[in-house]
Amino acid sequence: MTGKFFIREVDTADSEISETIEKLHRITLREDEVPDLLRGHWWLVYNGVGQAVGYCGLYPSYRYANAGYLIRAGVAAKHRGNGLQKRMIRVREAKARRLGWDWLFSDTCENPASANSLAACGFRMFEPKLPWNSNHKLALYWRKRL
Ligand SMILES: CC(C)(COP(=O)(O)OP(=O)(O)OC[C@H]1O[C@@H](n2cnc3c(N)ncnc32)[C@H](O)[C@@H]1OP(=O)(O)O)[C@@H](O)C(=O)NCCC(=O)NCCS
């Protein structure tokens, strides 16, 4: 099943690419503002006929030195449950290692699918001294040493 999708790092300076991510963001995370797509690194997931069906981003951490932050991931509803989120975590982890980073961080809020994916990819929960999620009572904070 997983073989019919491929993930490619993309150049968000290309307006066609950024518009594709914005469109996918609108259908997967319509409540949230689109983050700055020119910061960090971004990937698109394509299905077997070349349609973009998922996206994810990796930012350098604002808070921790030599670390990255998994920002946003979304998969079109029809294609969920194929392990794509976990594949997108692994792709970003590989990039972070190539960049020589020591840690990856993320947070989830009332999102069991994302929490399961992070746990399956070896992330552990922790309590930051200064929680950063505005909904921090419900937030779970995750990190992985690379
Ligand atoms: C969260 C999201 C990216 C998951 O994408 P996905 O490709 O379906 O995820 P995966 O197939 O890798 O599955 C991840 C885990 O979700 C869990 N999962 C899948 N469907 C689930 C469901 N309906 N309820 C609870 N958990 C579920 C599974 O435990 C799975 O892990 P496992 O296979 O190791 O058990 C997707 O649901 C989505 O786009 N949601 C809307 C946007 C969003 O919430 N983004 C994340 C925050 S930025």
The ligand as a Tripos MOL2 file, in Angstrom:
@<TRIPOS>MOLECULE
LIG
   48    50     1     0     0
SMALL
NO_CHARGES

@<TRIPOS>ATOM
      1 C1         -2.9290   13.4240   11.5530 C.3       1 LIG1
      2 C2         -2.7680   12.9180   10.1230 C.3       1 LIG1
      3 C3         -1.6380   13.7180    9.4520 C.3       1 LIG1
      4 C4         -2.3940   11.4310   10.1580 C.3       1 LIG1
      5 O1         -2.0710   11.0410    8.8430 O.3       1 LIG1
      6 P1         -2.0540    9.5020    8.3750 P.3       1 LIG1
      7 O2         -1.1970    9.4240    7.1690 O.co2     1 LIG1
      8 O3         -3.4170    8.9660    8.3020 O.co2     1 LIG1
      9 O4         -1.3050    8.8260    9.5970 O.3       1 LIG1
     10 P2         -0.7280    7.3350    9.6430 P.3       1 LIG1
     11 O5         -1.4190    6.4710    8.6130 O.co2     1 LIG1
     12 O6          0.7580    7.4080    9.6410 O.co2     1 LIG1
     13 O7         -1.2920    6.8660   11.0280 O.3       1 LIG1
     14 C5         -0.7980    7.4340   12.1890 C.3       1 LIG1
     15 C6         -1.4410    6.8460   13.3890 C.3       1 LIG1
     16 O8         -2.7140    7.3880   13.5110 O.3       1 LIG1
     17 C7         -3.4980    6.4750   14.2310 C.3       1 LIG1
     18 N1         -4.7740    6.5960   13.6310 N.ar      1 LIG1
     19 C8         -5.1250    6.5060   12.3370 C.ar      1 LIG1
     20 N2         -6.4180    6.7560   12.2120 N.ar      1 LIG1
     21 C9         -6.8610    7.0200   13.4580 C.ar      1 LIG1
     22 C10        -8.0990    7.3310   13.9970 C.ar      1 LIG1
     23 N3         -9.1620    7.4420   13.2040 N.pl3     1 LIG1
     24 N4         -8.1980    7.5370   15.3310 N.ar      1 LIG1
     25 C11        -7.1330    7.4280   16.1390 C.ar      1 LIG1
     26 N5         -5.9180    7.1290   15.6750 N.ar      1 LIG1
     27 C12        -5.8100    6.9130   14.3570 C.ar      1 LIG1
     28 C13        -2.9150    5.1250   14.1550 C.3       1 LIG1
     29 O9         -2.6090    4.7510   15.4720 O.3       1 LIG1
     30 C14        -1.6890    5.3560   13.3350 C.3       1 LIG1
     31 O10        -0.5550    4.7950   13.9060 O.3       1 LIG1
     32 P3         -0.2670    3.2190   13.8470 P.3       1 LIG1
     33 O11        -0.5230    2.7990   12.4270 O.co2     1 LIG1
     34 O12         1.1870    3.1670   14.2150 O.co2     1 LIG1
     35 O13        -1.1780    2.6170   14.8270 O.co2     1 LIG1
     36 C15        -4.0910   13.0760    9.3190 C.3       1 LIG1
     37 O14        -5.1160   12.4430   10.0400 O.3       1 LIG1
     38 C16        -4.4640   14.5260    9.0780 C.2       1 LIG1
     39 O15        -4.0860   15.1070    8.0720 O.2       1 LIG1
     40 N6         -5.2500   15.1140    9.9930 N.am      1 LIG1
     41 C17        -5.6480   16.5120    9.8950 C.3       1 LIG1
     42 C18        -4.4540   17.4430   10.0730 C.3       1 LIG1
     43 C19        -3.7200   17.2180   11.3700 C.2       1 LIG1
     44 O16        -4.3100   16.9560   12.4130 O.2       1 LIG1
     45 N7         -2.3840   17.3210   11.2940 N.am      1 LIG1
     46 C20        -1.4920   17.0560   12.4060 C.3       1 LIG1
     47 C21        -1.2670   18.2660   13.2410 C.3       1 LIG1
     48 S1         -0.3350   19.5200   12.4210 S.3       1 LIG1
@<TRIPOS>BOND
     1     1     2 1
     2     2     3 1
     3     2     4 1
     4     2    36 1
     5     4     5 1
     6     5     6 1
     7     6     7 2
     8     6     8 1
     9     6     9 1
    10     9    10 1
    11    10    11 2
    12    10    12 1
    13    10    13 1
    14    13    14 1
    15    14    15 1
    16    15    16 1
    17    15    30 1
    18    16    17 1
    19    17    18 1
    20    17    28 1
    21    18    19 ar
    22    18    27 ar
    23    19    20 ar
    24    20    21 ar
    25    21    22 ar
    26    21    27 ar
    27    22    23 1
    28    22    24 ar
    29    24    25 ar
    30    25    26 ar
    31    26    27 ar
    32    28    29 1
    33    28    30 1
    34    30    31 1
    35    31    32 1
    36    32    33 2
    37    32    34 1
    38    32    35 1
    39    36    37 1
    40    36    38 1
    41    38    39 2
    42    38    40 1
    43    40    41 1
    44    41    42 1
    45    42    43 1
    46    43    44 2
    47    43    45 1
    48    45    46 1
    49    46    47 1
    50    47    48 1
@<TRIPOS>SUBSTRUCTURE
     1 LIG1         1 GROUP 0 **** ****
